[in-house]
Amino acid sequence: MKRTGAQVQPRSILRAMLREMEREKKVLVFTTYAPHRYEAHLNPDAWSALRPLAPIMRQQVAEALSKTIERKKYRLLTPAVTIELLQVESDALPLVVRALFSPASREDAPTVIAGENNVSPAAPPAETRPSEEPDPAVPCLLEWLPTGTGRMIPLGPETVVLGREEADICAPADNACVSRRHANIRLREDGARLIEDLGSSHGVLVNGRPIAETAIKHGDIIDLGGWRLECLLGAGDDRAGGGDP
C-alpha cells in the first residue's frame, strides 16, 4: 500500500499504482502475474479536486497500466484491469494507493463515502483453453473465457456482426467493453475471411495488434474489448488469411 502526501495529480496516481504493481506482482516459475485491481483512496480535498476528471482519468490510468503489463509480458487473472477512485473520511493523507489480486476484505477496507469504478480493455487475460478440441470440419470461432468454457460459433458464408444487444453474435452479458455493433466478419470472393472494426469504443485486436480491417487466418486470436475469440477454419476456408488485404 503506497501513501503519498504530495499534491494529487493523475500522473502521481499512475506512478504510485505502477510502483505498487511492481511491489505486489507474483513471480511464478514461468509466469509473472500483475495485480488486476487498483484503488486510489482520496481524502475529501483531493477527491473534490479530481472528481471532474474522474471518468477520463480512470480510463487513461487503466490504459497506461495495461500497456505496461503487456510490455513487461505480465499476465492477469481477470479479463481486464479494474481502477477504483474512492473518497475516504481520513484527512491525514490526500492519497493512499493499493494494488490487489482480489477485492479488499471487510477488515482492511476503508470507510467509503463515495466511489466510482471502471473496467478497462486491457492486456490479454489468462484464460484456460477448453479441454475438448472443437470439430475442425467447419469454420468457427472458439470463445475463450477465464473459466475455460466457451462456445463454438459456426461461421457461414454470410456477413455476421459481433457485439452486444444488436449483434448477430453477442458477447457475454457482463462484458461492458464490447460495443453494440463492435465488428463484422465477412467472406471475400477469394475465400478469405475479413474482420472490420465498426467504429467500436475499444477497438479490435488481432493477435494483439489493433486493426481497422484485416484478413484472419486459422489460429488468429480476436480481441473485442476483452472478449476473446480464436479463429478455427475448416477445409472450405484453407485459403483464408495472409494479413492485411
N, C-alpha and C positions, 0 to 999 in steps of 0.2 A: 504494500500500500504506500503510494507516494503522496507526501504532503508538501505543499509549497505556499509560501507567504507572499510571493510576488504578485503584482497586478495580473489578473487573469485575462489572458488573450487566447483566441482559438489556437494559435501556434503553440502556446505554452501548454495547453491541454494535450495537443497532439504529441509534443515532445515527452511529456510526462507519461502518456499512455505507451509510447514506444519503449521508454525505459522500463516500465512495468511489464510489458510484453517479454522483453529480454530476461527480466528477473524471474518471471513466473513460468517461462516456457518449460516443457518437459522433453528431455532428450532420451529417446529410447535407443535400441540397438541400431536400427537403420533409419529411423524417422524422428523428426523433431516436431512436436505439436505446440502451437501457439494458443494462448487463451482466446476464447471466442466471445467473451462478454467483457465490456469495458465500461466503467462507471466514472463519472465526474461528479463529485458531491460538492455543491457550491453553497456558500453561506448567502444570506439574503441580499447583501450588497452586490456580490459577484453575479448571483442569479438575475437580479434586476438589470444589470448592465448587459448581460449576454442574451437574455431571453429573446429580444427582437431578432437575433441572428441564429437562434437555435436550430430551425429546420435546415438551413443551408450548411451550418457548421457541423451538424451531425452527419450529413451526407458527405461533406468533404473530408472530415476526420476518418470516417469509415472507409472511404475510398483510399485514403493515404495508408491506413493500416493494412488494408487488403493488398495493396500493391507491394508493401514491404514484406508481408507474409509470403506472397508469391515470389518476389525476388530472392528471398532467402531460402526458398524451397521448403518452407514450413508447411505443416498440414493443419486442418481444423477438424474438430469433432462434430461440427454442425455445418449446415449448408452455407452459412453466412456469419459475418461479424455482427454483433449487436452493440450499439452505442446507447448509453443512457445518460441523460443530464438530470440530476436530482438536486432539488433545493432542500437543505437541511437546517435545523434550528441553530446549530452551533455558530457562534461568531468568532471562534478562536482563529481559524484559518479560512481564507477565501476559497481554497480548492483542496480536495482530497481525491486522488485518483486510485482506482483499483482495477486489476486485470484478473479475471476469474474464468474457470472452466465450468462453473455451474452457478445458478442463482445464489445470492447471499443467503446465509442461514438467518433464522429469526433472531438468534442471539447476537449475530455480528452486524446485522443491518442497522443503518442509522434511522432516526425518526425522519420520515419524509413528509414535507409539507406539500410539495407539488413536484411533478416529474413528467418528462417526456422521453420517449424512446423511439428508435428507428432501426429497422433491419435493412442492411445494405447488401447489393450484389458484391460479391467478393471473390476470394480465391476459390478454386475448386474444392468441393467438400470431400471428406474422407469416407466415401461410401464403400460398401462391400458389394461386390458383384453378386447377382442372384446365383444360387448354386446350380440351377438347371440351365443348360445351354439352350437357347432358342432354336427353333426349326429354321435352318438356313435356306429352305426351299423357296421362300417368298421374301421380298424386300420388306423390312420392318424397322421400326425404331424401338430400341430397348430402353426403358425408363430406369434410370439409376436413382435410388433413394438411400438416405442414411441407414435405413433399416435393412437394406439389402434386397427388398422385394420391389418388383417393378412390373409394369405392364409391357407386353409386346404389342406394338401398334402397327398393323399392316399398312403398307404404302401401295396404293394402286396407281393407275395412270393419271387420275385426276389431281388437280391442284388442291392442297389442303392448307388451312390456316391453323397455326398453333398459337395458343394464348389462354385466355380465361373464358368468361361467360359467352362471348360472341364467336368463339373459335370452333373449328371442326374437331380439333384435338385439344382438350383442356388440361391445363396443369393442375396439380393437387390444389385443393381449395385453400390451403394455408400459405400458399406462395404468392404474397402480395407484390413481389417484384416483377412478376410476369404481366405484361400489358394485355388488354383485352384482345387485340389483334397484334401479336408480337412479331410473327414471321410467317412466311409461307414456304412450302416445298412444292416444286413443280417438276414435271418430266420434260426434258428438252428433246428435240427431234432426233438427236444422235444417241439418245438413250441415257444421257447423264441426268442426274437429279441436281437441281439448283435450290439453294435456300436463300431467301431475301428478307432483310430486316424491313418491317413495315412501319418504320418510324417509332419504334418502341422507346420507352423511357430509359431502359437499362442496357439496350443493345443486344447483339447476337455475337457469341464467340464460337468459333470452330477450332478445336484443338488449342484453346486458349488465346486465339487471335481474333480481335474484333473485325467484323466484316459488314459490308453493305449488301453484297450478293456474291455468292461463290458456288462452285460445284462441290458436292460432297461425295465421298467415296466410302467403301466398306471400312469400318473401324473408326471413322471420324467421331469425335465427341462434340456434340452441340450443347451449348450452354445458353439458356434463355433466362436471365435474371436469377440464376441459381438452380433452375430446373434443367437437369442434365439428361441427354438422350444420346444413345450410341446408335450409329447408322449401321445396320446389318443388311447387306444386299444379297438377293437371291441370284440365281443363274441368269434371269432375264435382265439384270442390271449390271452385268460384268463389264460393261463399257463405261460405267459411271465413274466420276471422279476426275482427277487431273488438275485440281487447283482452280484458280480464278478463271472465268470464261474470257 
